Amino acid sequence: MTLAQTITKTKKNDDHDLWKLPKQSAALLIRLWWHTKAYTTVLGIMLLTFASLGFLYIHWSGRKLTQIFKHNTVVESE
């Protein structure tokens, strides 16, 4: 009788072990999905920030160039 009990117990453990890998894989995929969403948001905000700074730099450089050209031009008086 003890032999039958040990076979039954090992069979239950084997069934449990079969589902362990898919459950861990699903948990890993869910965690990876949430981290990807969070990092995508952060990287999107950083991209917008750098694009805005680039635009401001180009705008500032353009204004400085126009001021330099205004001072170098000679205005003829009538």
C-alpha positions, 0 to 999 in steps of 0.5 A: 500500500505504501508503494501505491501512495508514493506513486500517486504523490509523485504523479501529483508533483509531476503535474504541478511541475509541468505547469511551473514553466508556463506560469513563470513564462507568462509572468515574465512576459507580463512584467516585460510588457509593463516595463516596455510600456513604462520605458517607452513613455520615458523615452518618448518624453526624452525625445520630445525634450531633445527635439524642443531643445534642438528647435530652440537652439536653431531659433536662437542661432538664427536670431543671432545671425540676423542680428550680426547681419543687421549690424554689418549692413550699411544703410544709405541715408537719403 
